[in-house]
Amino acid sequence: MKKIISTLYFVTAFLFANAQQKLNNNFFVKGTIEGRDTGFIILKYIDGNNKRIADTCTLKNGLFVFKGYINEPTLVNIIGKRKSRSVDDPNFTEIFIEPDTISVYLKENEYKNVRVLNSKTNNEYYNLINKVKPFSIEKDSLFTTLLNLEKEESTNISKAIKDSLKNIKSEIRFKMSSIKEKIKQIDIDFAKQNPTSFVSPFVLNTYTQVLSVGSLKEIYNRWSKPVQHSKQAQLIYKEIVKKESNMIGGFASEFTFQTIYNKTINLSDFKDKQIVLIDFWASWCIPCREAFPELKKIYAEYSRKGLAIIAVTIDENLQTWRNAIQQDSIGQWYHTTATKQPKVKTEDDIIEKYETNGIPTQYLIDKNGKIIGKWFGYSEANEKELRKLISENLK
């Protein structure tokens, strides 16, 4: 009888401890590495307080234990004795863990074949990876072929062979584009069809720049409340808000910036006085700088009539940025940086308030503060439309 009571006490204590662990959002990752008994293993993740953690554990007979705090299923990196910094390194992998006790089984030099127990989210993640895997392998193979053709093209071969290689390369790029589209559709279908999975927002975040605000809202609204409140889903929600606030016909988001000459200006300072072109660019962006000669002509023609240009760089090397301004003779515009601190983003930064699907990206804002034009990329057609809209608004 005492033995039964003792056993019941132990089971009750275990269940209580396990429930308490989940309640406290603590996790334990208990793992085994086959083929290596000693050394170190690293676990990298973002914890429940939004801090980046890089935890190191000493292996004992190939065993390791990590513990920490997360408040939702979280993607973590497991790093062993790496041969390179690449994510393709045989001793690197990533898995989803949950606020629970997770068992992990690894084999030296085969981390990609990791086995994970007690993580529903990880099962969903790897089911998706396996579905996409054949397409990814085909795409990688085509990319390798493309690189080999480019090497061959750079050798001393006849014009006829070079022309033939160009045609083959064009076909390969078309196939790669088609495969990318298939992978994209698989990922988006997963996000639509799995409203309670925390993998859904993680996957969808890859496509926020290419999907319309309507498509993003439609998928986001399908998800359960816990998923909607997850870190990844909140990034998508911010992107939805950004896209909606940056639609043509809407009012431009207010921001304050410091010019290259240390003058502080608000976007609202131009209201009722000038129309404003916001131009996102960088010194290393060739299309951005190719647009400057025509932009300088437009500015010379319309600046006295009420055109202002705010050039916003995403450069991290600010000296390179200043050099480019001087080289291209564009110091007559307002110049500022996209972030207050290079390599660090805050919600107050311009880049966080405006949708930029790459650079160059331009917004034209009328005297009432409304967005009347928006362009992604550089083309003659964009230049013509920009000039036309400026002309119509500064008669």
Residue, then its C-alpha position, 0 to 999 in steps of 0.5 A: m500500500k505504501k508503495i502505491i501511495s509513493t508511486l501516486y505521489f511521484v506521478t502527481a508531483f511529476l505532472f504538477a511540475n510538468a504543468q508548472q513548467k508549461l505555465n511558466n513558459n520554460f523549456f528543456v531541450k534534452g539531446t543526444i549526439e551520435g558520433r561525438d562524446t565531448g566538446f560544445i554545442i550551441l543553441k541560438y534563439i530569441d527568448g520570451n523577452n525578445k532577447r537574442i540568446a546564444d547558449t552553450c552546453t558542454l557535451k557529456n558522453g554525447l548528451f546535452v541539456f538546454k533550458g530557457y524561457i519562451n512564450e510561444p513555439t520558437l525556431v532555434n538554431i542548433i550548432g555543433k562543430r561547424k566546418s563553415r558559417s553556411v546554414d548548409d553546414p552538416n553540423f547546423t540545423e534549425i527546429f521549432i521548440e515549445p514551452d515543454t520538454i523536447s527530446v532531440y537526437l542528432k548525428e555528427n555531420e548529419y544534423k539536417n536529419v535531426r529527430v525531434l520529439n514532443s514538438k507539434t510545431n516542429n512536425e508541421y515545419y518538417n512536413l512542409i520542408n519535405k513537401v518543398k524539398p524535391f523542388s528545392i533540390e531541382k532549383d539548386s541543381l539548376f543554379t549549379t548548372l547556371l554557374n558552370l555555364e557562366k564559367e564556360e561563357s567567360t572562357n575563350i569560345s566562339k561567338a556562336i557557342k556564347d550565343s547558344l549558352k545565353n539561350i540555355k541560361s535563359e531557359i534555366r532562369f525561366k525554369m528556376s523562376s517557375i520552381k520558385e513560384k511552385i514553392k511559393q504556392i506551397d508555402i502560401d497554401f500551407a499558411k492558408q490551410n493551417p490556421t492554428s500552426f505557428v509555422s504559418p506566419f513564419v512561412l508567410n513572412t517570406y512573401t509579405q513584400v510580394l503579396s497584396v495587402g488584400s491577400l495578406k489580410e485574408i490569410y491573417n484573418r484565418w488564423s487563430k488568436p494565439v497565432q495572430h498574437s505571435k511575434q511572426a504574425q505581428l510582423i505581418y500585421k505591421e506590414i499590412v498596416k504599412k501597406e494600407s497607410n501607403m496606398i495611393g490616395g491615403f495620407a503619407s505617414e508623418f516622420t521627422f528626419q535629420t538632414i546630412y547638414n544636421k537640420t531637423i525637419n518634419l514631413s508635415d513642414f512641407k504641407d500646403k507649401q510643396i509637393v514632396l518626392i521621397d526617394f529610397w536609395a543606396s550608394w551601391c544601388i546601380p538603378c538608383r543612381e542611374a535615375f539621378p540624371e533625369l531626377k536632377k533635370i526634373y528638380a531643376e525644372y520644378s524646384r522653384k515651383g514647389l518640388a522638394i526631394i527627400a532622398v532616404t539612404i539605406d546605406e550602412n556605411l555613411q561615408t560611402w553615402r556622403n561620397a555618392i552624394q558628392q559624386d552624383s552632384i545631388g547635394q541640393w536635395y534633402h538627404t537623410t538615412a532610413t534608420k537613426q542608427p545603421k544596422v538598428k531599426t526602430e518603429d520611428d525610422i522612416i523605413e519602418k513606415y513606408e513600404t519598400n519592395g527593394i530600391p529604388t522606391q519612390y513616393l510622390i506626396d501632394k501639398n495636402g499630404k496625400i500619396i499621389g504616386k508610388w513606384f518600385g524600381y527604375s524605368e523610363a515609364n516610371e520617369k515619364e509618369l513621375r514627370k507627368l504627375i509633378s507637372e499636373n500638380l505644379k501648374 
